[in-house]
Amino acid sequence: MRISKKPDERKNEILDAAEMLFGTKGYSKTTINDILNEVGIAKGTFYYYFQSKEEVMDAIVSRYIEAGVEAAKAVVTAPGLTAHEKLLGILMAQKPDTDRKEQMIDQLHQINNAEMHQKSLVETILQLTPVLTEVIEQGIEEGVFQTAYPRETIEFLLVSSQFLFDEGIFEWEPHERLQKAAAFTSIMEKTLGAEEGSFSYILGVIGQGS
């Protein structure tokens, strides 16, 4: 007997199966038929939710971005945290915390997925900007930051960090990454009008890589 499922449940079931297959077989080697067989659905059911394998990958990436943004929002709304504590919490929330997420990041780094990879970086920047802007504005109220352009400053910092420290774009040697992380930390302090050395925790996060 055919089991009927709610649309969201079925959609996530397809995404979960595709994510597993992309991580184990690789994105390029996984076919739509592989996904159909894994979920146990007909081709028509698949195309009701997605038009292509690329659209499935895009949806998986969007889930990770949304999860990261929700985690960031939870940090921002946590009571009693200073602006610096919130920034550190948000940074830690964006780091891969599962093997499956690591595998998906590796797939995005493949040359055939360059366009999708770039799209994921841009979407991350767009969604995190308002969240981080709120933290910077809190820091201004606390007197630890001084900038007339909180949103624009965080946009510049996000864009530069997302691309410069992405291992799928630049393959820095460990000592190069550490040097650039130190420089980025100094730039953050200067552009945000923060005390020298107050962003030392940033160095520890981005200097080590993911």
C-alpha positions as CSV (number, residue, x, y, z in Angstrom):
1,M,0.0,0.0,0.0
2,R,1.3,3.4,-1.0
3,I,2.1,5.7,2.0
4,S,1.0,9.3,1.6
5,K,3.1,11.9,3.3
6,K,2.8,15.6,3.9
7,P,4.6,17.8,1.2
8,D,7.2,19.2,3.6
9,E,7.9,15.7,5.0
10,R,8.3,14.2,1.5
11,K,10.5,17.1,0.3
12,N,12.8,16.8,3.3
13,E,13.0,13.0,2.8
14,I,14.2,13.6,-0.8
15,L,16.7,16.2,0.4
16,D,18.0,13.9,3.1
17,A,18.5,11.0,0.7
18,A,20.2,13.2,-1.9
19,E,22.5,14.7,0.8
20,M,23.6,11.3,1.8
21,L,24.2,10.2,-1.8
22,F,26.1,13.4,-2.7
23,G,28.3,12.9,0.3
24,T,29.0,9.2,-0.3
25,K,29.0,8.9,-4.1
26,G,29.8,12.5,-5.0
27,Y,27.5,15.1,-6.6
28,S,28.6,14.4,-10.2
29,K,28.2,10.6,-9.9
30,T,24.8,10.7,-8.3
31,T,21.8,10.5,-10.6
32,I,18.2,11.3,-10.1
33,N,17.4,7.6,-10.4
34,D,19.8,7.0,-7.5
35,I,17.7,9.4,-5.4
36,L,14.4,7.9,-6.5
37,N,15.6,4.4,-5.5
38,E,16.9,5.6,-2.2
39,V,13.6,7.3,-1.3
40,G,11.4,4.7,-3.0
41,I,9.4,7.2,-5.1
42,A,8.3,7.6,-8.7
43,K,10.0,10.1,-11.0
44,G,6.8,12.1,-11.1
45,T,6.9,12.6,-7.4
46,F,10.5,13.8,-7.6
47,Y,9.6,16.4,-10.3
48,Y,6.7,17.6,-8.3
49,Y,9.2,19.0,-5.8
50,F,12.4,19.6,-7.9
51,Q,13.1,20.2,-11.6
52,S,16.7,19.0,-11.5
53,K,19.5,17.5,-9.5
54,E,21.0,21.0,-9.4
55,E,17.8,22.3,-7.7
56,V,18.1,19.6,-5.1
57,M,21.7,20.6,-4.3
58,D,20.6,24.2,-4.1
59,A,17.9,23.3,-1.6
60,I,20.3,21.3,0.5
61,V,22.7,24.2,0.6
62,S,19.8,26.6,1.5
63,R,18.9,24.3,4.5
64,Y,22.4,24.6,5.8
65,I,22.4,28.4,5.4
66,E,19.1,28.8,7.1
67,A,20.2,26.6,9.9
68,G,23.3,28.7,10.4
69,V,21.3,31.9,10.3
70,E,18.8,30.6,12.8
71,A,21.7,29.6,15.1
72,A,23.1,33.1,14.7
73,K,19.7,34.7,15.6
74,A,19.5,32.5,18.7
75,V,22.9,33.8,19.8
76,V,21.8,37.4,19.2
77,T,18.6,37.0,21.3
78,A,20.4,35.3,24.1
79,P,20.2,37.5,27.3
80,G,23.2,38.8,29.1
81,L,25.8,38.4,26.3
82,T,28.1,41.3,25.3
83,A,28.6,42.2,21.6
84,H,32.0,40.4,21.5
85,E,30.5,37.3,23.1
86,K,27.7,37.3,20.5
87,L,30.2,37.6,17.6
88,L,32.2,34.7,18.9
89,G,29.0,32.6,19.3
90,I,27.9,33.4,15.8
91,L,31.2,32.5,14.3
92,M,31.3,29.2,16.1
93,A,27.7,28.5,15.0
94,Q,28.8,28.8,11.3
95,K,31.5,26.2,11.5
96,P,30.7,22.7,10.2
97,D,29.6,20.5,13.1
98,T,28.8,17.3,11.3
99,D,30.6,15.0,8.8
100,R,27.7,15.4,6.4
101,K,28.0,19.1,6.4
102,E,31.8,18.8,5.7
103,Q,31.0,16.4,2.8
104,M,28.6,18.9,1.3
105,I,31.1,21.7,1.6
106,D,33.6,19.5,-0.2
107,Q,31.1,18.9,-3.0
108,L,30.6,22.6,-3.4
109,H,34.3,23.0,-3.8
110,Q,34.3,20.8,-6.9
111,I,34.9,22.8,-10.1
112,N,31.6,21.7,-11.6
113,N,29.7,23.3,-8.8
114,A,31.5,26.7,-8.9
115,E,28.4,28.7,-9.7
116,M,26.4,27.0,-6.9
117,H,29.3,27.5,-4.5
118,Q,29.4,31.2,-5.3
119,K,25.6,31.5,-4.9
120,S,25.9,29.9,-1.4
121,L,28.5,32.4,-0.3
122,V,26.4,35.3,-1.5
123,E,23.3,34.0,0.2
124,T,25.2,33.5,3.4
125,I,26.4,37.1,3.3
126,L,22.9,38.5,2.5
127,Q,21.2,36.6,5.4
128,L,23.9,37.1,8.0
129,T,24.4,40.8,7.4
130,P,21.3,42.0,9.3
131,V,22.0,39.6,12.1
132,L,25.6,40.8,12.6
133,T,24.6,44.4,12.1
134,E,22.4,44.2,15.2
135,V,25.4,42.9,17.2
136,I,27.6,45.8,15.9
137,E,24.9,48.3,16.9
138,Q,24.9,46.7,20.4
139,G,28.7,47.1,20.5
140,I,28.3,50.8,19.6
141,E,25.9,51.2,22.5
142,E,28.3,49.4,24.8
143,G,31.1,51.7,23.7
144,V,33.4,49.0,22.3
145,F,32.8,49.8,18.6
146,Q,32.8,53.1,16.8
147,T,31.5,53.3,13.3
148,A,29.0,55.5,11.5
149,Y,28.3,52.6,9.0
150,P,27.6,49.4,11.0
151,R,25.7,47.6,8.2
152,E,28.1,48.6,5.4
153,T,31.2,47.8,7.5
154,I,29.9,44.3,8.4
155,E,29.1,43.7,4.7
156,F,32.7,44.5,3.7
157,L,34.0,42.3,6.4
158,L,31.7,39.4,5.5
159,V,32.4,39.6,1.8
160,S,36.2,39.6,2.3
161,S,36.2,36.9,4.9
162,Q,33.8,34.6,3.1
163,F,35.8,34.6,-0.1
164,L,39.4,35.0,1.3
165,F,39.1,32.2,3.8
166,D,37.1,29.8,1.6
167,E,39.3,26.7,0.9
168,G,37.5,26.0,-2.3
169,I,38.6,29.4,-3.8
170,F,42.0,30.0,-2.2
171,E,44.3,27.1,-1.2
172,W,46.4,28.9,1.4
173,E,49.2,27.1,3.2
174,P,48.6,27.0,7.0
175,H,51.2,29.8,7.7
176,E,49.6,31.9,4.9
177,R,46.1,31.5,6.3
178,L,47.3,32.4,9.8
179,Q,49.0,35.5,8.5
180,K,45.9,36.6,6.6
181,A,43.8,35.8,9.7
182,A,46.0,38.1,11.8
183,A,45.7,40.8,9.2
184,F,42.0,40.4,8.9
185,T,41.6,40.7,12.7
186,S,43.6,43.9,12.7
187,I,41.4,45.3,9.9
188,M,38.3,44.4,11.8
189,E,39.5,46.3,14.9
190,K,40.4,49.4,12.8
191,T,37.2,49.5,10.7
192,L,34.9,48.9,13.7
193,G,36.9,51.3,15.9
194,A,37.6,48.6,18.4
195,E,40.4,48.4,20.9
196,E,43.6,46.8,19.6
197,G,43.6,43.1,20.5
198,S,39.9,42.9,21.4
199,F,39.3,40.6,18.4
200,S,42.0,38.1,19.2
201,Y,39.4,35.4,19.4
202,I,38.6,35.8,15.7
203,L,42.2,34.9,14.9
204,G,41.7,31.5,16.7
205,V,38.5,30.8,14.7
206,I,39.5,31.7,11.1
207,G,43.2,31.0,11.5
208,Q,42.6,27.3,12.1
209,G,40.3,26.8,9.1
210,S,37.2,24.6,9.1
